[in-house]
Amino acid sequence: MIAKIGKGENLYSAISYNQKKIDSENGQVLLLNRMPETLDNTYSTAYLHQCFEPYLSANIKTEKPVRHISLNPDPAFRFVL
């Protein structure tokens, strides 16, 4: 497994990237932390951005407040939740 960790300033781009992966069934949400779950377990880019807004507001002095961690398993490995 390869883990990629990136830093950035644009949360909306990171959320959009992840949402595109989920919509195309090339990715999935593994864990939510401090975010309310929806009734149908689907999440929009706008909803997720709204959930993160209090954290961004609290860290306005941080130059790159966004961390994007991507876990990429070996394609030969079959991972099912």
Secondary structure, 3 states (H helix, E strand, C coil): CEEEEEEECCHHHHHHHHHHHHHCCCCCCCCCCCCCCCCCCCCCHHHHHHHHHHHHHHCCCCCCCEEEEEEECCCCCCCCC
